[in-house]
Amino acid sequence: MDTSVFESYESEVRSYCRHFPTVFTKAKCANFFDEDGRKYIDFFCGAGAVNYGHNNPEIKQKLIEYLESDGLMHALDMYTVPKREFIETFEEKVLKPRGLNYKIQFPGPTGTNANEAALKLARKVTGRKNVFAFMGAFHGMTLGSLSLTTDKSSRKGAGVPLDYVTFIPAPYMFPELDTIAYMQRLLDDDHSGVEKPAAVFVETIQAEGGIRVFDVEWLKALREFCTKNDILLVTDEVQVGCCRSGTFFSFERAGIAPDIVTMSKSIGGYGLPFAITLIRPDIDVWKPGEHNGTFRGNQLAFVAAKAGIEYMLEHKVEQQVAEKGAVIKEFIEKEILPLDSRLELRGIGMIWGIEFENIPVEGFADRVIEKCFDYGLIIEGAGRKNSVVKLMPPLVISEEELVEGMKIIKKSVEENLAAL
């Protein structure tokens, strides 16, 4: 299998291909296939971009029909039929049933751009520069979003100071610390040295932070804190939205309504580039063109996103997540955790992490990931020192393949433990 062209000419910045050193040709539902015809089970899910499976046939048909009709492919933010139909579907099928009222902004088609838009708007609305974010957060790799992101290697790549962010210990880091009271003290203490923020950015589930699920009562208290102090609450749904947590929005379980919501990845329906920033109507104070981009409002993605919502509802994907999430939890608790008392499990819905931090071997989780690939499973790591093996299969994976993939994880863990 020839990978020389990539190694010779592609930038050293490439990353995932180093973990999965083969050349892929196609994908279907929860499977990849490479040039040698080998099949792999996908527990990676395009980093969360293909919740409804690779080449979902129902969504694909809508795309084919649109292409064959010579539908408009590029329109900046002009009015188009696909945009109108997506907005109508999102409003009627997603927002209104949940009692949510947002204006929809279409930034550039990436998660980091959705967060950049939220960051700029929060500062514009409040007139404040500082923002709060949580240790363990990942909000993107462009400079504004990167300022909210905490891992050292990502931040080091900026090459400039990443200012105007105060990082708050995540609630799981110091169980004895009331992080809500801590933030209030920062605001009330005239010697804290911390400026009142424009917004608090939060992932209700820190995915790259190690599959850390924030407590419902804590999320409610965070909403109250923001309301009390006239601070905007921004929830980042880029990776854990679109039913990944068990509900369409991950914040639903807490019964809260953020002021701004950012989405990308699976909102594109088919793995197509697409992002939206949802804005409380009274804070939609943008001037025309104040945040724009050549590829905002990807027309094909509008088609796929609408079809994705329809597929999600018709096939009861939320219910599928509840059922398959229980299968994942039960298998790991019964089959994998008993392999070593130092292992830990965290997760919700269909995003789970097995923590190997307490295994005193550097890169142990990476070894498990490599062994999984050898046995035909694509899975990635997360967390501090990349010590967590992260399970994030397509939501529509069959239960048989789900269990088959977890058996590969078990076998890979067993073999690596035996080699200690």
SESE-482201 format. One record per residue (C-alpha): residue number from 1; residue in three letters; x, y, z. Coordinates in steps of 0.001 Angstrom, whole numbers, plus 524288, in hexadecimal, padded with zeros to 5 digits. Example, Ala and Ser with C-alpha at 12.3 -4.5 7.8 and 13.67 -1.06 7.14 Angstrom:
2
> nr rest east north up
> 1 ALA 8300C 7EE6C 81E78
> 2 SER 83566 7FBDC 81BE4
This chain:
420
> nr rest east north up
> 1 MET 80000 80000 80000
> 2 ASP 80654 80C98 7FB59
> 3 THR 8065A 817AB 80542
> 4 SER 812BA 81E19 8001F
> 5 VAL 80BC3 82963 7F97E
> 6 PHE 805D9 82D94 8066B
> 7 GLU 81289 82C25 80DCD
> 8 SER 81A29 83363 80346
> 9 TYR 81114 83EAA 8006A
> 10 GLU 806ED 84041 80B1C
> 11 SER 80A01 84938 81688
> 12 GLU 80F63 843AF 82327
> 13 VAL 80316 848E7 829B2
> 14 ARG 7FBA4 83C99 825BA
> 15 SER 7F77B 834DA 8318D
> 16 TYR 7ECCC 82A86 830B8
> 17 CYS 7F352 823A9 82556
> 18 ARG 7FEF2 820E5 82E2B
> 19 HIS 7F60E 818B3 836DB
> 20 PHE 7EEED 81218 82BA9
> 21 PRO 7F9AA 80F64 821A1
> 22 THR 7F1E4 80A45 81639
> 23 VAL 7EB8B 8102B 80A2D
> 24 PHE 7DCC8 8102A 80AFE
> 25 THR 7D41F 80F1C 7FF0A
> 26 LYS 7C61B 80F30 803D5
> 27 ALA 7BD55 80ED4 80FBA
> 28 LYS 7AFA8 80A1E 812AB
> 29 CYS 7A7C9 80BD3 81F1C
> 30 ALA 7B18C 807C7 829B3
> 31 ASN 7BC2C 8021B 82107
> 32 PHE 7C841 806CA 819D8
> 33 PHE 7CEB9 7FF4D 80EC6
> 34 ASP 7DCC7 800F1 80A48
> 35 GLU 7E3FD 7FE84 7FD88
> 36 ASP 7E6BB 7F079 80155
> 37 GLY 7D836 7EE2A 80339
> 38 ARG 7D956 7ECFA 811EE
> 39 LYS 7CD7E 7F117 819F4
> 40 TYR 7CE86 7F90A 82672
> 41 ILE 7C424 7FBF1 830A1
> 42 ASP 7C31B 80A85 8332C
> 43 PHE 7C304 80F08 8415A
> 44 PHE 7C880 81C4A 83D32
> 45 CYS 7BCF0 821A4 83580
> 46 GLY 7C467 82C5E 82E89
> 47 ALA 7C774 83267 83BCD
> 48 GLY 7B8C4 83343 83D98
> 49 ALA 7B539 837FC 82FE3
> 50 VAL 7ADA7 82C28 82AE6
> 51 ASN 7A403 828B9 835A9
> 52 TYR 79A72 8234D 82BA0
> 53 GLY 7A4A7 81A74 8257D
> 54 HIS 7AD74 81B20 819A8
> 55 ASN 7A63E 81CBA 80CC9
> 56 ASN 798F6 81BF6 81330
> 57 PRO 7907E 817C1 807A0
> 58 GLU 784B0 8202C 80AE0
> 59 ILE 78CC9 82C82 80C41
> 60 LYS 79513 82900 8006B
> 61 GLN 788FF 827EB 7F7CE
> 62 LYS 78502 835CA 7FB4B
> 63 LEU 7929D 83A8F 7F7A2
> 64 ILE 79266 83345 7EAAC
> 65 GLU 78534 838FE 7E746
> 66 TYR 789F4 846AF 7EA48
> 67 LEU 79657 844FF 7E23A
> 68 GLU 78EE4 83F80 7D6BF
> 69 SER 7859E 84B1F 7D710
> 70 ASP 79103 85492 7D4F3
> 71 GLY 78DC5 85ABD 7E204
> 72 LEU 795B6 86674 7E626
> 73 MET 7A299 86223 7EC38
> 74 HIS 7A847 86EDB 7F144
> 75 ALA 7A0AA 87A97 7F5EF
> 76 LEU 7A7DF 8810A 80154
> 77 ASP 79C86 88579 809F2
> 78 MET 792AC 88827 7FF39
> 79 TYR 784E3 882DA 80046
> 80 THR 78387 87521 7FAA6
> 81 VAL 77996 86A35 7FB21
> 82 PRO 782A0 860CB 8029A
> 83 LYS 7853A 86B33 80CE5
> 84 ARG 776B5 86E1A 80E69
> 85 GLU 7734E 85FC8 80FA3
> 86 PHE 77DFA 85D3B 819A0
> 87 ILE 779DE 868DB 821F5
> 88 GLU 76B93 864BB 8217C
> 89 THR 76EFC 856B2 82517
> 90 PHE 7783F 85A7E 83003
> 91 GLU 76E7B 8641A 8358D
> 92 GLU 76296 85B31 834D1
> 93 LYS 768F0 84E08 837CD
> 94 VAL 773C1 85183 8415B
> 95 LEU 7723B 85EC5 847E7
> 96 LYS 76395 86083 849C9
> 97 PRO 76119 852DE 84F73
> 98 ARG 76B6F 85602 859B8
> 99 GLY 7660A 86379 85CBC
> 100 LEU 77266 869FC 857B0
> 101 ASN 772D4 87713 850CA
> 102 TYR 77F3C 87A66 84962
> 103 LYS 7836D 881E5 83D6E
> 104 ILE 78C11 87974 834B1
> 105 GLN 79924 87E7E 82FF9
> 106 PHE 7A0A5 87768 82550
> 107 PRO 7AF2C 879FC 82772
> 108 GLY 7BA14 8733E 82026
> 109 PRO 7B7A7 86490 81F87
> 110 THR 7BFDD 86032 82B24
> 111 GLY 7BDED 85EC4 839AE
> 112 THR 7C8CD 8681E 83CE1
> 113 ASN 7C252 87292 83480
> 114 ALA 7B57D 870BC 83B97
> 115 ASN 7BCD9 87317 84848
> 116 GLU 7C422 87EC0 8429F
> 117 ALA 7B6FF 884C1 83F27
> 118 ALA 7B1CF 88238 84CE4
> 119 LEU 7BDFD 8881A 852EE
> 120 LYS 7BD69 89470 84AB5
> 121 LEU 7AEE3 89631 84CD2
> 122 ALA 7AFD6 89475 85B98
> 123 ARG 7BA33 89EF4 85C4E
> 124 LYS 7B272 8A7ED 85361
> 125 VAL 7A5DD 8A658 85B2F
> 126 THR 7ABDE 8A86B 86898
> 127 GLY 7B72B 8B173 86576
> 128 ARG 7C009 8A8AA 86DA4
> 129 LYS 7CC7A 8A20A 868FD
> 130 ASN 7CE85 8970F 872BA
> 131 VAL 7C7C9 889D1 8720C
> 132 PHE 7C781 87E06 87B03
> 133 ALA 7CA66 8704B 87625
> 134 PHE 7CD29 8638D 87D23
> 135 MET 7D9AD 85BF1 87E9B
> 136 GLY 7D8FF 8501A 875AE
> 137 ALA 7D18D 85796 86B37
> 138 PHE 7D32B 8566F 85C92
> 139 HIS 7CC32 860D1 85487
> 140 GLY 7D448 86175 84818
> 141 MET 7E16E 8646F 841EF
> 142 THR 7DFEA 87227 83C53
> 143 LEU 7E539 87CE1 8450F
> 144 GLY 7D8A8 880F6 84BDD
> 145 SER 7D3DA 87324 84E2C
> 146 LEU 7E198 86EC9 85183
> 147 SER 7E20D 878E3 85C4E
> 148 LEU 7D6E4 8711E 86299
> 149 THR 7DDAC 863FF 8607D
> 150 THR 7E696 85EF3 86B36
> 151 ASP 7EFAF 85447 86659
> 152 LYS 7FDB3 858F3 865F1
> 153 SER 80193 8537D 858BC
> 154 SER 7F649 85A15 851BB
> 155 ARG 7F88E 86717 85880
> 156 LYS 80712 866BE 855C3
> 157 GLY 80440 86679 84736
> 158 ALA 7FE16 8740B 847C3
> 159 GLY 80B1C 87B01 84858
> 160 VAL 804DD 886DD 84EDE
> 161 PRO 7FEFA 889A8 85C44
> 162 LEU 7F13B 8844F 85DFB
> 163 ASP 7EB47 88E9C 866A6
> 164 TYR 7DE7C 892E8 86CE2
> 165 VAL 7DA89 88591 87215
> 166 THR 7D9B3 88157 88043
> 167 PHE 7DA31 8729A 881D9
> 168 ILE 7D1C3 86CF3 88C99
> 169 PRO 7D472 85F79 89259
> 170 ALA 7CAD7 855E1 88C7F
> 171 PRO 7C164 850AA 896C1
> 172 TYR 7C750 842F9 8965C
> 173 MET 7D523 847C1 8992C
> 174 PHE 7D340 84B58 8A777
> 175 PRO 7C6DB 844F6 8ACB7
> 176 GLU 7C827 84CB6 8B953
> 177 LEU 7C816 859B5 8B1E9
> 178 ASP 7BB32 86050 8AEF6
> 179 THR 7BEE6 865B7 8A1B2
> 180 ILE 7B28E 86DFB 8A0C6
> 181 ALA 7B5AA 87483 8ADC7
> 182 TYR 7C3BF 875FD 8A936
> 183 MET 7BF78 87D6A 89D07
> 184 GLN 7B675 885FB 8A523
> 185 ARG 7C1BD 88913 8AE3E
> 186 LEU 7CA15 88D1A 8A297
> 187 LEU 7BF94 896E9 89EE3
> 188 ASP 7BCBC 89BFE 8AC8F
> 189 ASP 7CA97 89CFC 8B1D2
> 190 ASP 7D0A0 8AA04 8AE3C
> 191 HIS 7DDFA 8A3BC 8AFC9
> 192 SER 7DBB2 897E5 8A713
> 193 GLY 7E26D 89E6B 89BA7
> 194 VAL 7D866 8985D 89279
> 195 GLU 7CFE9 8A05C 8895B
> 196 LYS 7C175 89D26 88859
> 197 PRO 7BFB9 894C3 87C3B
> 198 ALA 7B740 896EF 8706D
> 199 ALA 7B3E4 88888 8701F
> 200 VAL 7B642 87B36 875F2
> 201 PHE 7B95A 870DB 86BB5
> 202 VAL 7B66A 862DA 86F7A
> 203 GLU 7B5BC 85550 8699A
> 204 THR 7ABA1 84E00 8718C
> 205 ILE 7B3DD 8420D 86E5B
> 206 GLN 7C258 84476 86CB6
> 207 ALA 7C584 83AFD 861C6
> 208 GLU 7D3C1 83E0C 85EEC
> 209 GLY 7D542 840A9 86D73
> 210 GLY 7D349 83232 87030
> 211 ILE 7C493 82FB8 86F3A
> 212 ARG 7C125 837BC 87B20
> 213 VAL 7B267 838BF 87CD3
> 214 PHE 7AE8C 844E5 8846B
> 215 ASP 7A44A 842EE 88EE5
> 216 VAL 79656 84766 88C37
> 217 GLU 79522 84F09 898EA
> 218 TRP 7A21D 855AE 89648
> 219 LEU 79D87 859B0 888AA
> 220 LYS 7911F 85F69 88E7D
> 221 ALA 7993B 866F3 89855
> 222 LEU 7A1F0 86BEB 88D5A
> 223 ARG 795E7 870F3 88628
> 224 GLU 79172 877E4 8928B
> 225 PHE 79F03 87D98 894A7
> 226 CYS 79F53 8833C 886EC
> 227 THR 7919B 888C7 887EC
> 228 LYS 79440 88ED7 89540
> 229 ASN 7A0A6 8957E 8909C
> 230 ASP 79C37 89995 882F3
> 231 ILE 7A5FB 89076 87C76
> 232 LEU 7A2EC 88924 86FF4
> 233 LEU 7A2D3 87A56 870A8
> 234 VAL 7A871 873F4 8646C
> 235 THR 7A778 86539 862C9
> 236 ASP 7B041 85E81 858F0
> 237 GLU 7A87F 85382 85295
> 238 VAL 7B208 85165 8476C
> 239 GLN 7B5BA 8437E 84AF7
> 240 VAL 7AB4B 83F25 8549F
> 241 GLY 79F37 844A1 84DE1
> 242 CYS 79633 83E09 84405
> 243 CYS 791DA 8335A 84D8E
> 244 ARG 79F85 82ECD 85172
> 245 SER 79C53 83095 85FDF
> 246 GLY 78EC7 82A97 85E8E
> 247 THR 78767 8372A 85B8D
> 248 PHE 7890B 84010 84FCC
> 249 PHE 78FC4 84A6F 8581B
> 250 SER 79875 845AB 86319
> 251 PHE 793A4 850A8 86BFB
> 252 GLU 78596 84BAC 86B64
> 253 ARG 787BE 84237 87678
> 254 ALA 78990 84DD9 87F9F
> 255 GLY 77D55 854E0 87B14
> 256 ILE 784D2 8615F 87834
> 257 ALA 784DD 86AE2 86CC5
> 258 PRO 79232 87090 86968
> 259 ASP 79343 87E2D 863B8
> 260 ILE 79BA8 87979 85867
> 261 VAL 79D59 86BA9 85329
> 262 THR 7A7C4 8674F 84983
> 263 MET 7A675 85B6A 840B2
> 264 SER 7AE01 85518 835A1
> 265 LYS 7B284 84753 8322D
> 266 SER 7A639 83EC1 83186
> 267 ILE 79D11 84A3F 82F38
> 268 GLY 7A24D 848FF 82145
> 269 GLY 79A8B 83C5F 82011
> 270 TYR 7A3E0 83510 81725
> 271 GLY 7B13A 8392C 81BF5
> 272 LEU 7B045 8458D 813C0
> 273 PRO 7B65E 85223 818EC
> 274 PHE 7ABF1 859D9 81FF9
> 275 ALA 7AAC2 861DB 82C60
> 276 ILE 7A077 86A05 83319
> 277 THR 7A0A3 87387 83E68
> 278 LEU 793A1 874C7 84568
> 279 ILE 7914D 8820E 84B7F
> 280 ARG 78744 886E3 8553F
> 281 PRO 77F5E 89077 84CE4
> 282 ASP 7815E 89C76 8556E
> 283 ILE 7902D 89B4A 854A5
> 284 ASP 790B4 899C1 845E3
> 285 VAL 79737 8A703 84434
> 286 TRP 7A00C 8A3DF 838B3
> 287 LYS 7A172 8AE00 82E14
> 288 PRO 79FDB 8A880 8203E
> 289 GLY 7AC3B 8A147 81C44
> 290 GLU 7B2DC 8A36F 82968
> 291 HIS 7B643 8950A 82A1C
> 292 ASN 7B67A 88E54 81CF8
> 293 GLY 7BD9A 88482 81474
> 294 THR 7BDC6 87FF4 8066D
> 295 PHE 7B865 8727E 809A7
> 296 ARG 7AE4F 875FF 813EB
> 297 GLY 7A1A4 86F2E 810DB
> 298 ASN 7A683 86345 80964
> 299 GLN 79B28 86028 80043
> 300 LEU 79D65 85179 7FFA7
> 301 ALA 79EA9 85150 80E62
> 302 PHE 79193 8583F 80FAE
> 303 VAL 78B8C 84D04 807FC
> 304 ALA 792A5 842AC 80FEA
> 305 ALA 78FFA 84955 81CF5
> 306 LYS 7816B 849D7 81A42
> 307 ALA 7818F 83B99 8161D
> 308 GLY 7896D 8382F 82240
> 309 ILE 77F41 83E1D 82B3C
> 310 GLU 7747F 836E1 8241C
> 311 TYR 77C30 82A30 82500
> 312 MET 77EB2 82C63 83377
> 313 LEU 77041 82E01 83638
> 314 GLU 76B33 82349 82D47
> 315 HIS 774C5 8192B 8326C
> 316 LYS 77379 81D3E 840B1
> 317 VAL 78211 81F4E 84229
> 318 GLU 780CA 8247B 85011
> 319 GLN 77A8D 8178E 853F0
> 320 GLN 78541 81012 84CCC
> 321 VAL 78F75 81780 8549C
> 322 ALA 788E2 81415 86174
> 323 GLU 78872 805A7 85DF2
> 324 LYS 7962F 80493 85840
> 325 GLY 79C04 80D3B 862C7
> 326 ALA 7972A 80378 86CD5
> 327 VAL 79D8C 7F870 86514
> 328 ILE 7AA94 7FFA4 86506
> 329 LYS 7AA1A 8026C 87396
> 330 GLU 7A64A 7F48C 87747
> 331 PHE 7B0BA 7EE3F 86EB0
> 332 ILE 7BBC2 7F6B3 873B5
> 333 GLU 7B7AA 7F53B 881DE
> 334 LYS 7B678 7E66E 880DB
> 335 GLU 7C10F 7E2F9 876F9
> 336 ILE 7CBAF 7ED63 87724
> 337 LEU 7CC42 7F3FF 88476
> 338 PRO 7CE3C 7E6FA 88B84
> 339 LEU 7DAEE 7E527 883DE
> 340 ASP 7E1C9 7EED8 88CD4
> 341 SER 7DCF2 7F607 898EA
> 342 ARG 7E3F8 8026B 89487
> 343 LEU 7DB1A 8048F 888C8
> 344 GLU 7D035 80EA4 88930
> 345 LEU 7C437 810D9 880B1
> 346 ARG 7BD9C 81DC2 87DA7
> 347 GLY 7B332 82186 873FA
> 348 ILE 7A535 8239E 86FEA
> 349 GLY 79CE9 82031 86420
> 350 MET 7A64E 81B45 859C8
> 351 ILE 7B2BD 82222 85DF6
> 352 TRP 7BABD 81A6D 867CA
> 353 GLY 7C8B4 81A59 86C76
> 354 ILE 7D104 80FFF 87306
> 355 GLU 7DB3D 816A5 87B77
> 356 PHE 7E8C5 81056 87C15
> 357 GLU 7EFBA 81B49 88368
> 358 ASN 7F227 812A9 88F45
> 359 ILE 7F95C 80856 8874C
> 360 PRO 8079C 80C17 88A10
> 361 VAL 80C09 80AC9 87BF3
> 362 GLU 80DF1 816A1 87355
> 363 GLY 80522 8164C 8676B
> 364 PHE 7FD62 80A64 86BB0
> 365 ALA 7F0C2 80F71 86590
> 366 ASP 7F80C 81203 858E1
> 367 ARG 7FCA1 803EB 858E2
> 368 VAL 7EE9A 7FF59 85A7B
> 369 ILE 7EA66 80805 84F27
> 370 GLU 7F534 802AD 8467D
> 371 LYS 7F19E 7F4AD 849CD
> 372 CYS 7E347 7F79F 846F6
> 373 PHE 7E72D 7FC63 83976
> 374 ASP 7EEDC 7EFDE 83737
> 375 TYR 7E256 7E850 839FE
> 376 GLY 7D9D6 7F0CC 83140
> 377 LEU 7D459 7FB43 83A46
> 378 ILE 7D649 809DB 83867
> 379 ILE 7D5C8 810FF 84556
> 380 GLU 7DC82 81CFC 84AF2
> 381 GLY 7E1BA 8221A 857C9
> 382 ALA 7DE62 82DEC 8601A
> 383 GLY 7E116 8341E 86D41
> 384 ARG 7ED22 837F5 874BD
> 385 LYS 7F92A 83144 86EFC
> 386 ASN 7EFCD 82AED 86550
> 387 SER 7ED1B 820BC 86FC4
> 388 VAL 7DEE4 81E3E 86C27
> 389 VAL 7DA36 814F3 8618C
> 390 LYS 7CE51 81BC4 85BF9
> 391 LEU 7C2A1 81421 856B4
> 392 MET 7BAA1 81C32 84D34
> 393 PRO 7B46E 8136C 842D8
> 394 PRO 7AA19 8180A 83942
> 395 LEU 79D08 818B0 84032
> 396 VAL 7971D 80F86 83628
> 397 ILE 7A118 80495 837AF
> 398 SER 79AEC 7F733 83907
> 399 GLU 79B48 7F114 84678
> 400 GLU 7A2D9 7E598 840CF
> 401 GLU 7ADDC 7EE32 83BB2
> 402 LEU 7AD8C 7F646 8481A
> 403 VAL 7B038 7EA2C 8503D
> 404 GLU 7BA3E 7E53A 8466E
> 405 GLY 7C1A2 7F200 847AF
> 406 MET 7C174 7F16F 8567E
> 407 LYS 7C68E 7E389 8561C
> 408 ILE 7D228 7E8B4 84E68
> 409 ILE 7D47E 7F2EB 858ED
> 410 LYS 7D3F6 7E85E 8635B
> 411 LYS 7DD9B 7DFE5 85BF3
> 412 SER 7E6C3 7EB6B 859DE
> 413 VAL 7E65E 7EF29 86840
> 414 GLU 7E8C7 7E113 86C66
> 415 GLU 7F499 7DFB6 863A7
> 416 ASN 7FA96 7EC82 8680D
> 417 LEU 7F85B 7E94E 8765C
> 418 ALA 7FE7C 7DBF5 8746E
> 419 ALA 80A98 7E28F 86ED3
> 420 LEU 80CFF 7EAD1 87B00
